[in-house]
């Protein structure tokens, strides 16, 4: 794995790993794995961390974690995926999505948001019951 990450990167990853695995030297749950990956700046999902855990069928040691970190590092950028999805949903070329459509997506698919979380988002980016793609992307990238 040293051929992919620099020594400095490995040291930073190890420090984060050790911080969250005090006394165990292994990751024992998908929640713990997701927390460590997100602490390192990766945008992993609940489903993806469960998949990693099932794939390795054991507690995850540091060497295995480095493999997972490499896979996450090579994963597509989340913001790019959002932009692609917005373009695919924009059949009329409006460069905006209705509040109702976006609310349905955010509360029913993937890592679901609560209606309160969606309301907070809309209060920041909505314009006349529409969510301009540009404002949504700017909000997400903050």
NORCOR-V795570 format. One record per backbone hydrogen bond with DSSP energy under -1.0 kcal/mol. NH is the residue of the N-H (numbers start at 1). CO is the residue of the C=O. If there is no record, write none. Layout:
# NORCOR-V795570
nh=NH co=CO
nh=NH co=CO
This chain:
# NORCOR-V795570
nh=4 co=1
nh=5 co=1
nh=10 co=6
nh=11 co=7
nh=12 co=8
nh=13 co=9
nh=14 co=10
nh=15 co=11
nh=16 co=12
nh=17 co=13
nh=18 co=14
nh=19 co=15
nh=20 co=16
nh=21 co=17
nh=24 co=21
nh=25 co=21
nh=27 co=60
nh=33 co=29
nh=34 co=30
nh=35 co=31
nh=36 co=32
nh=37 co=33
nh=38 co=34
nh=39 co=35
nh=40 co=36
nh=41 co=38
nh=42 co=37
nh=49 co=45
nh=50 co=46
nh=51 co=47
nh=52 co=48
nh=53 co=49
nh=54 co=50
nh=55 co=51
nh=56 co=52
nh=57 co=53
nh=60 co=27
nh=65 co=61
nh=66 co=62
nh=67 co=63
nh=68 co=64
nh=69 co=65
nh=70 co=66
nh=71 co=67
nh=72 co=68
nh=73 co=69
nh=74 co=70
nh=81 co=77
nh=82 co=78
nh=83 co=79
nh=84 co=80
nh=85 co=81
nh=86 co=82
nh=87 co=83
nh=88 co=84
nh=89 co=85
nh=91 co=89
nh=97 co=131
nh=99 co=129
nh=102 co=98
nh=103 co=99
nh=104 co=100
nh=105 co=101
nh=106 co=102
nh=107 co=103
nh=109 co=105
nh=112 co=110
nh=113 co=106
nh=118 co=114
nh=119 co=115
nh=120 co=116
nh=121 co=117
nh=122 co=118
nh=123 co=119
nh=124 co=121
nh=125 co=121
nh=126 co=122
nh=127 co=130
nh=130 co=127
nh=131 co=97
nh=133 co=95
nh=136 co=132
nh=137 co=133
nh=138 co=134
nh=139 co=135
nh=140 co=136
nh=141 co=137
nh=142 co=139
